[in-house]
Amino acid sequence: MVVKRIETEKDTQTCYLVNNNGEFWFVSRIVAKDHEDYETMIFPADDKGEVVHWGEVYETRGWESMEDTFRNHFDLTDEEIMLLDLDDEGEVV
């Protein structure tokens, strides 16, 4: 799995492009205006990080570290998580 941060103009949004065995995913965490809390969603994407379908394949409300998001959606093992460049709080470096 390869994770690349996507720069965004919104300071309330953190985005990543994930390549998981040749399948690309757009991972977005925002502060949602409708409930004023964090929301993380994953959408299918192309290799440039463009969303190809806006039907989310994963969604959770409230704070969730990227490590937990990757574990929950991509079903990664501890060994696979160790290969990712994550800080002590489970966020992508």
C-alpha positions in Angstrom: 0.0 0.0 0.0 1.3 3.5 -0.9 -0.2 6.6 0.7 0.3 10.1 -0.7 -1.1 13.3 0.8 -3.1 15.4 -1.6 -2.8 19.2 -1.0 -6.1 21.0 -0.6 -7.0 24.6 -0.3 -9.4 23.9 2.6 -7.9 23.9 6.1 -10.7 21.8 7.3 -9.9 18.9 4.9 -7.2 16.3 4.8 -6.9 14.1 1.7 -4.9 11.2 0.6 -4.5 9.1 -2.5 -4.1 5.4 -1.6 -2.8 2.8 -4.0 -3.7 -0.6 -2.6 -2.5 -3.3 -5.0 -3.3 -1.2 -8.1 -6.7 0.0 -6.8 -6.8 3.7 -6.1 -8.8 5.4 -3.4 -9.4 9.0 -2.4 -9.5 9.3 1.4 -11.0 12.5 2.9 -11.3 13.7 6.4 -13.3 16.9 7.0 -15.0 18.8 9.7 -18.6 18.4 8.4 -20.8 21.5 8.5 -24.0 19.6 9.1 -22.9 18.1 12.4 -19.7 20.1 13.3 -17.6 16.9 13.8 -15.0 15.0 11.9 -16.1 12.7 9.0 -13.9 10.4 7.1 -14.9 9.0 3.7 -13.3 6.8 1.1 -14.2 7.0 -2.6 -12.9 5.0 -5.7 -10.3 7.1 -7.6 -8.0 7.1 -10.5 -4.2 7.1 -10.3 -4.2 10.9 -10.2 -6.4 11.1 -7.2 -9.6 12.2 -9.1 -12.7 10.6 -7.6 -14.4 8.4 -10.2 -17.6 7.7 -8.3 -19.0 9.7 -5.4 -20.7 6.8 -3.7 -18.5 6.3 -0.6 -17.2 2.8 0.1 -16.4 3.8 3.7 -17.7 6.5 6.0 -17.4 7.2 9.7 -18.3 10.2 11.9 -16.1 11.4 14.7 -12.4 11.4 15.0 -10.6 8.4 13.6 -6.9 8.2 13.0 -5.7 7.4 9.5 -4.2 4.2 10.9 -7.7 3.1 12.1 -9.3 4.1 8.8 -6.8 2.0 6.9 -7.2 -0.9 9.3 -11.0 -0.7 9.1 -11.4 -0.3 5.4 -8.4 -2.0 3.9 -8.2 -4.8 6.5 -4.5 -4.3 7.0 -2.4 -6.5 9.3 -0.1 -5.1 12.0 2.9 -5.9 9.7 1.3 -3.9 6.8 0.5 -1.0 9.1 4.2 -0.9 10.2 5.2 -0.4 6.5 3.2 2.9 6.3 4.9 6.2 7.3 2.7 7.0 10.3 3.4 9.2 13.4 2.8 8.1 17.0 -0.8 9.2 16.7 -1.5 7.1 13.6 -1.4 10.0 11.1 0.4 9.9 7.8 3.7 11.8 7.9 
